Amino acid sequence: MNGSDESSFEDFEILHGDMQGLTDTMSFLKSLSGLVGNDLRSPEKQTRERAAASVLFDWEEEIYVARAPGRLDVMGGIADYSGSLVLQMPIREACHVAVQRSDPTKQKQWKHTQARQLANGGAVPVLQIVSFGSELSNRAPTFDMDLSDFMDGDKPISYDNVKEYFSRDPSQKWAAYVAGTIFVLMAELGVRFKDSMSILVSSSVPEGKGVSSSASVEVASMSAIAAAYGLNIAPRDLALLCQKVENRVVGAPCGVMDQMTSACGEANKLLAMVCQPAEVKELVNIPTHIRFWGLDSGIRHSVGGTDYGSVRVGTYMGRKMIKCAASNLLSELLLSCTSTQPGDSSPDEYEGHGVDLLKSEASMEYLCNLPPHRYEAVFAKEIPETITGDAFLEKYGDHNDAVTEVDPKRSYCVKAPTRHPIYENFRVEAFKALLTAAKTDEQLSALGELMFQCHYSYNACGLGSDGTDRLVNLVQEIRHRKSSRAGGPSLFGAKITGGGSGGSVCVMGKNCLKSSEEILEIQKRYKAATGYLPTVFDGSSPGAGKFGYLKIRRRSTSPSD
């Protein structure tokens, strides 16, 4: 579809932006067209969300549309919050958000919103949100609030208060991912919203499958709002703001790789970023002979779950223990240095014993900056398998993580969560380097081995699941069976992704028909064993920054006028 065709799409003219040939964006605009003059007597249009959406916008005024994809975690995963290099691919599925700003006296409002305005003495800026797809999950399809609820006098309320605000009604907690972007813009950038706002959210990124549905909603929402209000926010900065939505408003202790991929990724490339805190290293072209798939295990994943949070706590405990051990070693070394007698070794000779190295380790901010050999040589013996919260707090004081808390009554695994990011960062570095190696089965086997190592390291942390193990085992079985050996294997690696504990598995193989057929075979065999047919994520699409935004308006000459 060329530019002139796009500008005449359905009932809307595109005043700014380009659909870039994305069929899901075309479908979203078509769904908007279907809301214009919506006939609620038509049975297929009688859902509550469509009824609310049909009166959400003033179709004669401008609407801003943004798009942000989910992501497939190829390598890196939970090591992101420890400062690892990660490799992430934006997937084909994405979230679209449409935003319209309007004068509070002219906003099209739902009846209960109008009643609240009258009771409060007049028009004030109001936020109204409709989320498509609510009938498939346990959430209300609509949400509305007075934007003044975010303010305490002339200042925004606290993050704790806004988190509690969205936790009151479980069926409306989803709104935190959308409205939370407004609050973060207010709290972090000092933006004040004097207009009312109407927002429609439509996502094809499935929830709970480990492909960052929440990040895509946050990034698309903030991108559309920024476009509507003329806020020029760079994709990296926008991703960091969206992480604050997830951490401080929603209350999920995720790292930043999901939001970064959704905002900064490009189609058919791996976003290579060092999470210290969010530095894009490069966009790595996926070699043409390699292909990645996501396979959903059917086991719902949540970064807000206790397993993910406790592993993160254990990781930060381990970092604190290593820093303390390095500090103690440094003190001993400096003490021995100052107490030397004439004729003993000079202070310069102690440089060889690692004074500078110990200093950097004693002040280490990111666990991934500790190489595996150094961990094994010096610190591994200092890390216990487990520790109780009260024992840790008594000895070390605090684990120094702003988004999790140590429960004194709980026992935490420490050794595996500490070891994982140290080795994972090395695996990701090796994986990235191997992508540029010669196109051989040895290259693919080495890449696959790194993925398998990552998978079983997740399991050691307690973040595995029966479903993801089954999918990985099926990949291994198909790879090593006789028929594959005869013609050479097509699938080479697989690993659990994202926060683990279910969700999706990333599979790597040759970009050929045989591998696609084997992915379908895995689907069928998994269903035969579990009763669940895995969703396959195949393909890629641009991040929100690359997409930009659309500014659309209903055609004045539309036949439906």
Secondary structure as UniProt FT lines:
FT   HELIX           3..7
FT   TURN            10..11
FT   STRAND          12..16
FT   TURN            20..21
FT   HELIX           23..35
FT   TURN            36..37
FT   TURN            40..41
FT   HELIX           43..45
FT   HELIX           48..54
FT   TURN            55..56
FT   TURN            59..60
FT   STRAND          63..75
FT   HELIX           77..82
FT   STRAND          85..102
FT   TURN            104..106
FT   HELIX           111..119
FT   TURN            120..121
FT   STRAND          126..131
FT   TURN            132..133
FT   HELIX           134..136
FT   TURN            137..138
FT   STRAND          142..146
FT   HELIX           147..150
FT   STRAND          151..152
FT   TURN            153..154
FT   STRAND          155..156
FT   HELIX           159..167
FT   HELIX           170..175
FT   HELIX           176..189
FT   STRAND          196..203
FT   TURN            207..208
FT   HELIX           213..228
FT   TURN            229..230
FT   HELIX           235..244
FT   HELIX           245..250
FT   HELIX           257..264
FT   TURN            267..268
FT   STRAND          269..274
FT   TURN            275..278
FT   STRAND          279..285
FT   TURN            288..289
FT   STRAND          290..296
FT   TURN            303..304
FT   HELIX           306..338
FT   TURN            342..343
FT   HELIX           347..353
FT   HELIX           355..362
FT   HELIX           367..369
FT   HELIX           372..374
FT   HELIX           375..379
FT   HELIX           380..382
FT   STRAND          386..388
FT   HELIX           389..396
FT   TURN            402..403
FT   TURN            408..409
FT   STRAND          411..413
FT   HELIX           415..434
FT   TURN            435..436
FT   HELIX           441..461
FT   HELIX           466..480
FT   HELIX           482..487
FT   STRAND          491..496
FT   TURN            498..499
FT   STRAND          504..510
FT   HELIX           513..530
FT   STRAND          536..538
FT   HELIX           544..547
FT   STRAND          550..554
FT   TURN            556..557
FT   TURN            559..560
//
